[in-house]
Amino acid sequence: MPKLQVQLAAPGGRAGDYVLTFVPYEHEPVKVENGSGYVETELEVNGTDEVATVIEVRKTAWPGNSVANGSVHLHWTDASQTTIATLETDGGSLYDCKITEDGGAKVTVTLQA
């Protein structure tokens, strides 16, 4: 099974201005800075699975303020397609982010202006 890959986009910002921490339930967290492309998680994309994740985006410059955080539910409908069917946010301040499926097992978290 392919593993989920995630990246952070921050339009208008310089590469490395922000860092995304992506924490899938019962898996190790991964961190990726904006502009550095996709990073692979330990989360295998399986058909009909649903996984809760916590997402936090912080500025990398001191004092490292949090600009977005909350939980996201990822749901796959078919193991052979390995695409994400739904992205739902629960609370937090993820309204500052757009989360998109990029095809296959890839997701982009984009900061909104």
C-alpha positions in Angstrom: 0.0 0.0 0.0 1.3 3.5 -0.8 2.0 5.9 2.1 0.4 9.3 2.4 2.5 12.2 1.4 1.9 15.8 2.6 3.2 19.2 1.8 2.7 22.8 3.0 2.1 25.7 0.6 2.3 29.3 1.7 1.5 31.6 -1.2 3.3 34.9 -0.9 5.7 33.6 1.7 9.4 32.7 1.3 10.4 29.0 1.4 10.9 27.9 5.0 8.7 30.7 6.6 6.3 28.1 8.0 6.4 24.5 9.3 3.5 22.0 9.2 3.3 19.3 11.8 1.1 16.4 10.6 0.1 13.9 13.3 -2.0 10.9 12.1 -3.7 8.9 14.9 -1.4 6.1 16.2 1.4 7.1 13.8 4.6 9.2 14.2 4.2 12.9 13.4 6.0 14.4 10.5 7.2 18.0 9.9 7.6 19.8 6.6 8.5 23.4 5.8 6.7 25.3 3.1 8.5 25.1 -0.3 10.3 21.8 0.5 7.8 19.6 -1.4 6.1 16.4 -0.2 7.2 14.4 2.8 6.1 10.8 3.3 4.2 9.8 6.4 3.9 6.3 8.0 0.2 6.3 7.2 -0.6 3.7 4.6 -3.5 4.5 2.3 -5.9 1.6 2.6 -9.4 1.2 1.1 -12.3 2.3 3.3 -10.0 3.4 6.1 -10.7 6.6 8.0 -7.9 8.3 10.1 -8.1 11.3 12.3 -5.1 13.6 12.1 -4.0 16.7 13.9 -2.5 19.5 11.8 -0.6 22.5 13.1 1.2 25.3 11.2 3.7 27.6 12.9 5.9 30.4 11.8 9.6 29.3 11.8 10.9 32.6 13.1 11.0 33.3 16.8 8.7 33.0 18.7 7.2 30.4 16.4 3.5 31.5 16.6 0.9 29.0 15.7 -1.1 30.2 12.7 -3.4 27.2 12.2 -4.3 24.1 14.1 -7.1 21.5 14.3 -8.1 18.0 13.3 -8.8 16.5 9.9 -10.5 13.2 9.1 -9.1 11.5 6.0 -11.2 8.8 4.4 -10.4 6.5 1.5 -13.1 4.8 -0.6 -11.0 2.4 -2.6 -7.6 0.8 -1.9 -6.9 0.4 -5.6 -7.5 4.1 -6.3 -5.8 5.3 -3.1 -7.5 8.7 -3.2 -8.9 10.7 -0.4 -12.7 10.9 -0.6 -13.4 13.4 2.2 -11.6 16.0 4.2 -13.4 17.3 7.3 -12.2 19.7 9.8 -13.2 19.7 13.5 -12.8 22.9 15.4 -9.5 24.6 15.8 -8.4 27.4 13.4 -8.1 25.3 10.2 -10.3 27.9 8.5 -7.0 29.6 7.7 -6.0 26.5 5.6 -7.2 24.9 2.4 -6.6 21.2 2.3 -6.6 19.5 -1.1 -6.2 16.1 -2.5 -3.5 16.1 -5.2 -4.2 12.7 -6.6 -3.0 9.4 -5.5 -1.8 9.5 -1.9 -0.8 13.2 -1.8 -2.3 16.1 0.2 -1.4 19.8 0.2 -2.2 22.1 3.1 -2.2 25.7 1.8 -2.3 28.7 4.1 -4.9 31.2 3.2 -4.2 35.0 3.2 
